[in-house]
């Protein structure tokens, strides 16, 4: 499954409320009609530790494959989505990865808002460990712990790939979904969460980039 995660802002000088109405009332409705769309959520970034995020919104779309995603954007609907983006959006930061669903989002409800933590990160080999061994440990131990987090609704991981000519500056991306930010905090306070924190310190490089969003499921 190909997941596209694109961050963006509205064009400066435009009426913010009008831009929100256009995005939610027109752009999102168009995108929902893209052929082959398997999952679609739109989100607003939260401040992280008092720091304002560089982007206001993000769109997360999933297709069966990269070819399916490209084919969808070549349709008339895809053309209209792209044109509306050109007309109204700036600072686009596209990320894409071929996803493995560790915990499928089968419980999602269309129209409901959830809390998403999205992390871009490199892996950190232990002393004397190869990168391949670090990858194997991440896939078999780290994800095995994370999937047990209480209240976890969905968990998707994948290697970031070049998209729209942009080479990613991190190796992997992970998306974790909870009912709320408090549900995530409670999960990390649990014994499983404490175990995961310890492994994150051991396994994840300190250059991790973590985003927090309130996302509304569209498809």
Beta strands, then each sheet from edge to edge (+ up, - down):
strand 1: 2-10
strand 2: 39-45
strand 3: 57-63
strand 4: 89-103
strand 5: 113-121
strand 6: 154-160
strand 7: 172-178
strand 8: 209-217
sheet 1: 1+ 3- 2+ 8- 5+ 7- 6+ 4- 1+
end
